[in-house]
Each structure stands twice: as C-alpha cells, then as structure tokens.
Amino acid sequence: MVSVTSYDENPDIVHLSDEYRPTKLADIVSELYDGERTVAYTVMEDKNFPDRHMIDFLLDVIMESYVFCKNEVDNSWNVVSKWFLDDCQMQQMRNALKYGRKGIVLKLLPKIEQKNTSYMKGICRHESLKELLSNEDIRKYMVLCLKLTLLMNANDPPVHLECSGWKPIRDRQEEQEDLLQSAKSAVDANNLKPATSPTNEDSETHKEHIFEKNFEEHTETNREELEKSKYKEYTFRERHTVIHVWPVMYLHKGGPILRKGIAQRVKDSKAEPSDKPWAWWK
C-alpha cells in the first residue's frame, strides 16, 4: 500500500482513473497542434499574415497561456498553504487538495479565459491581429491552450512546457524598454532632440530600428544546432535552428520528455536580424 505522503509531488505515482494525467495531456496537446492550431494558422494565412508572424504568435499563445496559468495556480495554492496548511501536518489534506484541484480548475476556466483574453487584447499593437482575437477559430485555439496549460499546472508536480530561447512577453517588454532607454540616453548625450513629437507609426518604426541596430549585441552570433532529442523538424531538414514552432513537453521540470517540440531548421549557421521573433505586442 502506497503511503499518502508519497503522492505529494511524486511524478512516479499515476492515477490511471485520471483522464487528465500527464500522458493523456500529451496526447491532447498533439491533437491541438494537428487540429486547432492548424485551423488558426489557416485563418491567419487567409488574412495574409507572413508565415513567421503566424508561427511566432501561435507559439506565444500556448507559452503565454502556460505562464499565465502557472501564476494563477501558484498564487491560489500559496494562499491555501499560508492560511490553512501547516508544513509539518495535514499531509493527507494537502494531497487531497492537490489531487482534487484539477476537477475544480476547469470550473474556473471561463473566468480565467476572460482575464487572459483581456490581457492579450491589451498588449496587442496590431489592429488586424486584435480583430482576429475575436475570431471563433482563433478563440477556440486560445481557449484550448488555456485549458490544457491550466491542467498541466494543476498536476502534482506540474507538467512542464519549455521552448528554447522563448521568453515571457513581460520579460521582452522590459528588455525593449531597456533598449529604448539606452537609445534615448545616447540621443541626450549627443544633444540630439527631435523637432516634433513622433507619431505612433514613427514610434513603432523607431523601435524596429533600435532592435535591428542592437541585434548583434543582444543575440548569439551563431544559430544553435537542432537538439534532435527534443525537437522534430518543421519543414526543412537542415542542421541549424532558426525558428521554434512548438514547445517541448516534460513530465515535470527536469523530467523525461512526454512530447518533442517542433523547430524550423536552416543550413546557414550565422544568425541574422530576421531571426528575431515577431513583436506583435506593445
């Protein structure tokens, strides 16, 4: 008989009756990629979005969903632990709560979806993309990403999503602000002041110019070789990775791989400014 304590954060203990256990989630994530993601890609393609923009946005959706749901689950668990659970006692209660929360989190999905959608629309700086966030097929993809990543984080320990080089948008926003501040400081140092206030369009063009100018300083000069143990090829069978398309799914952080990620490969090893992800956010 397995003791109650052994269930706490033990990935080797599997509840076969759990329809959302990690291996089942891995199967559903594969179906998501082949199904809803493909449909969402087609919707964006019909609106003439460039291929790289579609890949980057759809990857951001699932990865941002994972980060968003991780914060939601962690914050709520921290409140419960602080006020109702003792570190040295009530282990049975702790395990029961963790095991049961997967059934509860799905009831919270509509509120979490509303909160996440509001966040995504709030940071989107492209009007054409913002309109698509209300498209039925795009919304279906976004909701399924939220549902699956919520269930991943409700596992004990959480199923882990990882994509090489990917950073949360909040981190990228901070890096962008640092670059803009550096550029402003350089202008001030040379006593260069614009004659008129820049328009929004000029501001966005200025941001792009800054990123291009600072690319070599903030990016690896060589592209990484594709890790075949973690990623499958997206289209071309070359040596070096330039675009990550889909994340790697692990049983838990530092654990075995449940599903490989997907990456685009190229022959040239030298990085280029076009390698940088699409900044659809503001």
N, C-alpha and C positions, 0 to 999 in steps of 0.2 A: 504493500500500500504506500502510495506516494504521500509524503507529509505536506501539509498545507503550505508551509514556508517555501518549499521547493518550487512552487508555482510562480513566486514573485520574481519577475524579470528573468525567467528561465526559458530561453527560446527552444530548449530541447523537449519541453513539455508541450504536447499538442493536443488540443481539444478537437477530436475528429468530428464532433457534432457541430462545431463552429463553422458556419457557411462562409465566414469572412476570415478564416485563418490565413496566414501568410501565403501559402502555396495557392490557395484559391484566389487571393487578391492578385497574385502574379498572373494567373490565367486571365482574370478580368482586365488587367492592365494591358495585356497583349491584345485582347479583343478591342479595347479602347483605341489602341494605336491603329489597328487594321480597320476599325469601323468608324467611330465618331470623329476621330482625328482626320481621317481621310476625307470625310464629308465636309468638315470645317475647312480643310485645305482647299477643297474644290470650290467652296463658297467664296473664299478669298481670291482664288485664281480667277473666278468669273468676274471679280471686281478689279482685275488687272494688277494685283499686288505682285511685286517681284518675288521670285522663289525664295531668296534669302530672307526676306521680310516675313513670309509666311512661316518658314521653319523657325525663325527666332521667336516670333510671337507665340506660336503654339507650344514651343518648349517653355517659354516664360509662364504660360498659363498653368501648366501642370507643376512646375517647380515653385512658382509663387503660391499656388494652392497648398503645396506641401508645407512651405514655411508658414503660411497663414494659419493652417490647421494645427501645426505643431505649437504655435504660440497660444492658440485657443485652448488646446488640451492641456498644455503645461501650466498655463495660468490658472485654469479651473482646478487642476489637481493640487497645485501649490496652496490654494485657499483651503481645500478639504484637508490636506495634510497638516497645515498650520493650526487649524481651529478644531479639528475633530479626531486626529490620529496621533498617537504617541509613537515615537520612533522605536521604542523597545516593546510595545504592547500592541494588541489588537491586530496581529498579523493576519488572522483569518478574515477580519473585516476588510483589511487593506486589499487582500487578494480577491475577495468577493466583489468589491467596488471596481477594481481594475478589470475583472473578467466581465462584469455586467455593463460597463460603460459603453461597449460597442453597440449594444442594443439601444442605449439612451441617446448616443450622439446622432443617430440617424433622425431622431425626432427633432433635433436641433438644426438639422440641415437647412430648412427654409430660412431661418434667421441668419445662419452663417452665410448662406448664398447671397442674401440681401446685403449683408455687410461687406462681403467680398466684391460683389458687383459694383457697389457704390465706390469702393476703393479703386477698382480697375478703371472705372469711368473717370474718376477724379484725377488719376495720374496720366491718362491717355492724352497726348498732344496732337494726334492726327484725327481730324474730324471724320474722315471716311472710315477709319477703323472704329472710332467711337460709335458711329451709327451701326456698324456690324455687331457690336456687343449686344444689340437688341435682336439680332437675327436668331431665329428659332434653332437652327443647326449649330451656330456658334455657342449659344446659351446652353444647349444640350451637352456639348463638349465640355464647357466650363463647369457645369453642374456635376457631371460625372467625374471630372478631375477632382473637384472638391469632395465628393462623396468617398472616392477611393483613398485620397490622401488623408481624409478625416479618419477613416477606418484603419489606415496604416498607423497613424499616430495613436489610435486608441488601443492598439496591440500592446502587449507587455512582454518583452521590450518592444518599442516601436519598430515597424518595418522602416528601412532607411532608403531614401532616394538620393542619388548623387550624380552630378554631371560635371565632368572635368572642366574647370575654368569658369563655370557658371557662378554668378554672384546674385544675391537678392537685389531687387531694384532699389531698395532703400540704400544699400551699400554703394551701388553705382551712382545714385543721385548725390551722395556725399562726395564721391570721387569727382563727379562733374563739377560740383560746387568748388572743390579744391582747385581744379584746373582753371575754372573761371576766375577765381580769386587770384590765382597766380598770374593769369593774363592781365587782370586789372592792375595788379601791383606793378607789373612790368610796364604798363602804359603810364601809370602815375610816376614811376621812376624816371621815365623819359619825357615827362611833362607833355604827354600827348592826350588831348581831350577831344572827343567827337564834337563836331559843330552842331549837330542836332541829336535829339534823343532817338535811338534806334527803334524801328517798328518791330512787331513780333516776328515778322518774316526775317528781318535783318538780324534779330537776336538769335534765331534758330540757325541761320547761315553762319553767324559768328561762332556759335557753339561747335558746328561741324568743322569749321576751320581750325578751331583750337584742338579738337580731337585729332584731326589729321596731322597737325603740326607736332603734337606731343606723342604721336603713336609709337615712334621708336623708343622713346624714353620710358613708356609705361607698358610696353608689350615685349614678350620674348622675341628675339630676332629670328629664331628658328621655330618652325612648326614642330609640334611633338609627333612622335611616331604613334600610330594607332595601337592601343592596347587590345590585342585580339582576344585576350581572356575576358575583357569587359565589354567590348563593343563589336557590333556587326556592321558591315558596310552598308551605307545608304544606297549608293548607286555605283560609283567608280571603284575599281579595285586597285588603288594605289597605296603608297607607303605612309604618307603623312596625313594627319588630321587637320582639317581647316574649319569644319562646322560640326558641332554636336547637335544631333537631331532629337534624341530621346535619352532619358536618364537610365542609369544602371539601378536595378532594384536589389537590395540586400535583405536578408532575413532580419538583420539588425545591424546597427553601425559597427563596422569591423568584422561582420559575419560573412557567411557564404553568399554567393550571388544566386538570387532567385530568377532574375531575367537580365540578359545582357542589354546594354544600351545600344544606340544606333548613331553612327557618325559618318560624315562625308569625308572621303579621302582624296588627296591630290598628289601629283608627282613631285612638284617643286617643294623643297624644304624651307625656303626663305619666306618669312611672314610678310604680308602686305597690308596696307591700310584697310583694304576691303574685307579683311578677316574679322574686323571688329563687329560685334553683334549690332543689330538694328536698335536704335534708341527710339522706340515708339512712345516712351514715357517722358514725363517732364519733371 
